[in-house]
Amino acid sequence: MIDTGVIAGVSVSHALASVEEIESVQVTDEETLVSSLIAREGVEEAVCLQTCNRAEAYVAADDDAAARSALSSFAPDVRDGAVVRLDHEESLRHLMRVAAGLESLVLGEDQILGQLSDAAALARETGGLSGGVLDDALSKALQVGKRARAETGINEGSVSLGSAAVELAERETDLADATALVVGAGQMGTLAARALDASPVSRIVVANRTRAAAEHIVADLDSDSTAVGLAAVSSLAAEADVLITATGADEPVVDEGTVGDAGETLCIDLGQPRDVVPEAGGDAVVVRDIDDLETVTGETRERREQAATAVEEMIDEEFDRLLAEFKRKRADDAVSAMYEAAERTKRRELNEALAKLEAQGELTDDQRETVAGLADALVGQLLAAPTKSLREAAAEDDWTTIHTAMELFDPEFDDAVATHGGEPAGGTDDAGGIPAHVLERLSDD
């Protein structure tokens, strides 16, 4: 069966939604979310993307209505103005923009490429991707993301929330000879620690639930650095001038008790959900979150404006190419099915005709070739016009015609003819021997 899947997407991101709204959409078990989407009627593929500043889901279904229906319950607690619903072509373009970093809080940041790749891998392992239209769209998006960074300066400067957090810290406090505490040893915590390592801080402490992971980060830092477990955070907070959190904990890991006696401390919360209670530490502790990084990323966007323009042009080019590829594939699949059905019928009828001629007298090789050539010519001439029509239908997004063609050239039709001794199942009509079940489909249309 031809892959005529239609993609639909839904996005809740920093562009329109608050941190709380993004948190309300995110799930701890992404495999279950993908599986639940695949289980929806008509859905063929599904993937979900969760990062610190976005929650998105995409499905490919039999038709647009089924795709939209599968995502109708996504983000039920988010106000309408903060939810972006994407149709087929909007989803294709949005995925490319996301991969290229054009939709990121930090324009052009590199981390999103790995996150999108991981989301695709998880979906594949869960059965959410199967080489169909959504799988192709994700592959193209990742290709565009890599090309954007290789050919433009879109990722020059602060390329992650971790480095943007350190840049914000440098603006709000004196980092010279300062002590920094990083809570969390995941990718975001790693990036923050590396950015701190390149800053004027004199000491870096990395805390993590699994101390070995923190030690792995510390081993790559040039600054005076230490790895500790999470239990040490409260005692070390009193020594820290800057505290950056980036854990995946379900509950805050820093509250008033943690930093109550810390004195003047700048806390930058990169966690999703939040790692730091907003009112922690009272007036002595300044708490910043992802929303506050707009002051840093706004200037970064200005510096990368020229590169972003070049990436936009690249996406336009790749978008048109992807649509053309999809349309060509769908048309070619339909045409192939048509010719395969015709070829089966031709071979059967040709063998029968040759057998009858042989019964009337032995045929020469030249005579056999002449009869076979006649059969080939008839098939080619009869299918020339339908082939042109199918390709035009694909170019004009007329998938109803494509679906109808696939039904008319159902491979089981040929088997039905053979089973009934040359007469199609359901009998024939006076209209040139067209099978009755085919005529019924035509009349229904």
CORJO-V589195 format. One record per residue. N is the residue number from 0. RES is the residue in one small letter. BURIAL is I if it has 24 or more other ideal C-beta (glycine too) atoms within 12 Angstrom, else O. Layout:
n={N	N}
res={RES	RES}
burial={BURIAL	BURIAL}
This chain:
n={0	1	2	3	4	5	6	7	8	9	10	11	12	13	14	15	16	17	18	19	20	21	22	23	24	25	26	27	28	29	30	31	32	33	34	35	36	37	38	39	40	41	42	43	44	45	46	47	48	49	50	51	52	53	54	55	56	57	58	59	60	61	62	63	64	65	66	67	68	69	70	71	72	73	74	75	76	77	78	79	80	81	82	83	84	85	86	87	88	89	90	91	92	93	94	95	96	97	98	99	100	101	102	103	104	105	106	107	108	109	110	111	112	113	114	115	116	117	118	119	120	121	122	123	124	125	126	127	128	129	130	131	132	133	134	135	136	137	138	139	140	141	142	143	144	145	146	147	148	149	150	151	152	153	154	155	156	157	158	159	160	161	162	163	164	165	166	167	168	169	170	171	172	173	174	175	176	177	178	179	180	181	182	183	184	185	186	187	188	189	190	191	192	193	194	195	196	197	198	199	200	201	202	203	204	205	206	207	208	209	210	211	212	213	214	215	216	217	218	219	220	221	222	223	224	225	226	227	228	229	230	231	232	233	234	235	236	237	238	239	240	241	242	243	244	245	246	247	248	249	250	251	252	253	254	255	256	257	258	259	260	261	262	263	264	265	266	267	268	269	270	271	272	273	274	275	276	277	278	279	280	281	282	283	284	285	286	287	288	289	290	291	292	293	294	295	296	297	298	299	300	301	302	303	304	305	306	307	308	309	310	311	312	313	314	315	316	317	318	319	320	321	322	323	324	325	326	327	328	329	330	331	332	333	334	335	336	337	338	339	340	341	342	343	344	345	346	347	348	349	350	351	352	353	354	355	356	357	358	359	360	361	362	363	364	365	366	367	368	369	370	371	372	373	374	375	376	377	378	379	380	381	382	383	384	385	386	387	388	389	390	391	392	393	394	395	396	397	398	399	400	401	402	403	404	405	406	407	408	409	410	411	412	413	414	415	416	417	418	419	420	421	422	423	424	425	426	427	428	429	430	431	432	433	434	435	436	437	438	439	440	441	442	443	444}
res={m	i	d	t	g	v	i	a	g	v	s	v	s	h	a	l	a	s	v	e	e	i	e	s	v	q	v	t	d	e	e	t	l	v	s	s	l	i	a	r	e	g	v	e	e	a	v	c	l	q	t	c	n	r	a	e	a	y	v	a	a	d	d	d	a	a	a	r	s	a	l	s	s	f	a	p	d	v	r	d	g	a	v	v	r	l	d	h	e	e	s	l	r	h	l	m	r	v	a	a	g	l	e	s	l	v	l	g	e	d	q	i	l	g	q	l	s	d	a	a	a	l	a	r	e	t	g	g	l	s	g	g	v	l	d	d	a	l	s	k	a	l	q	v	g	k	r	a	r	a	e	t	g	i	n	e	g	s	v	s	l	g	s	a	a	v	e	l	a	e	r	e	t	d	l	a	d	a	t	a	l	v	v	g	a	g	q	m	g	t	l	a	a	r	a	l	d	a	s	p	v	s	r	i	v	v	a	n	r	t	r	a	a	a	e	h	i	v	a	d	l	d	s	d	s	t	a	v	g	l	a	a	v	s	s	l	a	a	e	a	d	v	l	i	t	a	t	g	a	d	e	p	v	v	d	e	g	t	v	g	d	a	g	e	t	l	c	i	d	l	g	q	p	r	d	v	v	p	e	a	g	g	d	a	v	v	v	r	d	i	d	d	l	e	t	v	t	g	e	t	r	e	r	r	e	q	a	a	t	a	v	e	e	m	i	d	e	e	f	d	r	l	l	a	e	f	k	r	k	r	a	d	d	a	v	s	a	m	y	e	a	a	e	r	t	k	r	r	e	l	n	e	a	l	a	k	l	e	a	q	g	e	l	t	d	d	q	r	e	t	v	a	g	l	a	d	a	l	v	g	q	l	l	a	a	p	t	k	s	l	r	e	a	a	a	e	d	d	w	t	t	i	h	t	a	m	e	l	f	d	p	e	f	d	d	a	v	a	t	h	g	g	e	p	a	g	g	t	d	d	a	g	g	i	p	a	h	v	l	e	r	l	s	d	d}
burial={O	I	I	I	I	I	I	I	I	I	I	I	I	I	I	O	I	I	I	O	I	I	I	O	I	I	I	O	O	I	I	O	I	I	O	I	I	I	O	I	O	I	I	I	I	I	I	I	I	I	I	I	I	I	I	I	I	I	I	I	I	I	I	I	O	I	I	I	O	I	I	O	O	I	I	O	O	I	O	O	O	I	I	I	I	I	O	I	I	I	I	I	I	I	I	I	I	I	I	I	I	I	I	I	I	I	I	I	I	I	I	I	I	I	I	I	I	O	I	I	O	I	I	I	O	I	O	I	I	O	O	I	I	I	I	I	I	I	I	I	I	I	I	I	I	I	I	I	I	O	O	I	O	I	I	O	I	I	I	I	I	I	I	I	I	I	I	I	I	I	O	I	I	O	I	O	O	I	I	I	I	I	I	I	I	I	I	I	I	I	I	I	I	I	I	I	I	O	I	O	I	O	I	I	I	I	I	I	I	O	O	O	I	I	O	O	I	I	O	O	I	O	I	O	I	I	I	I	I	I	O	I	I	I	O	I	I	I	I	I	I	I	I	I	I	I	I	I	I	O	O	I	I	I	I	O	O	I	I	O	O	I	O	O	I	I	I	I	I	I	I	I	I	I	I	I	I	O	O	I	I	O	O	O	I	I	I	I	I	I	I	I	I	O	O	I	I	O	O	I	I	O	O	I	O	O	I	I	O	I	I	I	O	I	I	O	O	I	I	O	O	I	I	O	O	I	I	O	I	I	I	O	I	I	I	I	I	I	I	O	I	I	O	I	I	I	O	O	I	I	O	O	O	I	O	O	O	O	O	O	O	O	O	O	O	O	O	O	O	O	I	O	O	O	I	O	O	O	I	O	O	O	I	O	O	I	I	O	O	I	I	O	I	I	O	O	O	O	I	O	I	I	I	I	I	I	I	I	I	I	O	O	I	I	O	I	I	O	O	O	O	O	O	I	O	O	O	O	O	O	O	O	O	O	I	O	I	I	O	O	O	O	O	O	O}
